[in-house]
């Protein structure tokens, strides 16, 4: 056996997280761990009603409490009064109406979190209660007055594919209700805002998924130019979609600007549930037409996503849902109608899966019904219909990428089931453990199939990009990017890319902040591809410059040079020099912006989406 | 608020004076905001998630549920005190090596819970491990890598002691 040298942490190796040691020691600074001299605490007053007219707000009681330094309402917002990721329809503070339970009305800054709580309790708001719109169907049928100037329908999208009159001898139908879910990241929302000494700008440390989008929305509401709002990523305790919308960002910044003091705001667990968007509840109706041997002929479907009071990303979630109507199955004909609507329920937006989860629940329920109606095994019915590379989606998009679905299903089906539970199990083996929430006689085993296909990255013509800078100095590399690290591991991957491209081992990354171009959102499974692409591009540009430098010194055409492990070699000669040596007293820095392939809008019939749907296969026997 | 309180807490073997505190403050708040020990995390503040796990007289507790002023006279240990020379304990090293850390918010609490388990039982079975860690919630990993880290510590300790 030959002795191999120590494995380098390049692509393909299982590298350790660079922040792992500080995280296990408790040293890693999450946004909630941050402090500043002379800091105040902030807190938010929220509506106890889902729909009401605000008759009056009296904040004088809060001002009378010792330790309270600032009380703000909608009247104090210096810039735009509303914000939003896609449509700017959500107020910084409610003005005139509250549209969901938990909507912010006022914020206070005080010397202690307990003082804040007392100040909030001392604010008097008089409401005129209105009948809330809670049934999404009433948003569609127009039986409830518009609860927002933008109306009750956020978006409608239809998809018409093939022969809509086609039918088959087997017809199965179902209506599926999918409830609301919450991301429940562990580190609740928190931010520390530090105003500039001249009062003309602000620095905000915040746990977020997208620094530049936060900055854009904050600057508008604060009435500041974007360059005066500097965001730094505070350590992020999980995200899962819930940090794509802003929550306390504007409030914290505004309190800091008003008091000219640093302000920290942190939600408790209960407030966190009110403070961010959730997964959309949905009602999905589907009717599958099939041949007697179980092949899908046509799918009819209707989707209703309840977006809650403000639109957030509802319009994009709807598109993700309806374009995944068929699931990972061939579907020659389809007619789909989808709505994302506004109600007085809690606002919904991004959560991992982003609309596809809801579609999956419905199409997989349908596949089981199809299996039952045809008498075909539930594995076999799926295998007969699976989509393959080259097949069209109902949007007209051709599935170009690998589609190893048959193998996924067969290998999953071949896996042994866990052992049956003993008739008299140890209490810790019961669901709920020592909480004794279940008795053995009530426990049965259910086995079901869930097969799904999920798109990656953005669609509908959005020109998505990410930015990265690579600086090589004396054999060491420093990377710079604004990519939110939320636990997914981009800070592990980025140095691996640099080591692989440049043949260096000492790679660090700079503070993650807005002092470079946007990296886009840490969402849609996009950062490995997008910010990875940006880091890769920046490193390749630096490599070209390094080759030019080495080529000039050694009189070799730079095009003949290549990286071999940690050396630069002449592919047509004998030159071999370590990158370390070659880059001594040499420094070069390059910035690269990576864009993904262009996508197209859906037309009124949902065609030519060109969503660049990169499937992620998920098979979950449950 | 009520009259400010003054008391002393013993944390990681050192005495810390707490002055001008509100009597209602939790041990978690005092550790984090007054004593400069933010390693214990606040994620639920209702004893559900275990992110704030510390030891009070060698009992693993949720520091969010302990009134700081009631911990006077006890020995309090936090994640910062696990290895004060800056090196990693075997549990911490195993969490890093096994990929049991993602966002890391639950990690200090889990490290404390695992140490507490293994201090009292050097060869727990799967059921006992799950029960011991059932008070600690992780939203990123799905727990598989965390159990792998625990298993690796158990086997390394066995091999080095035999």
Interface residues (C-beta under 8 A of the other chain):
Chain A: X14 X16 X17 X19 X20 X21 X23 X24 X25 X26 X27 X28 X29 X30 X32 X33 X35 X112 X113 X114 X115 X118 X183 X184 X185 X186 X187 X188 X235 X236 X237 X238 X239 X240 X268 X269 X426 X428 X429 X433 X434 X486 X487 X488 X489
Chain B: X1 X22 X24 X29 X32 X33 X38 X39 X40 X41 X42 X43 X44 X45 X46 X49 X51 X78 X79 X80 X82 X86 X88 X92 X93 X95 X96 X97 X99 X101 X102 X103 X104 X105 X106 X107 X108 X111 X127 X128 X130 X131 X134 X137 X138 X139 X140
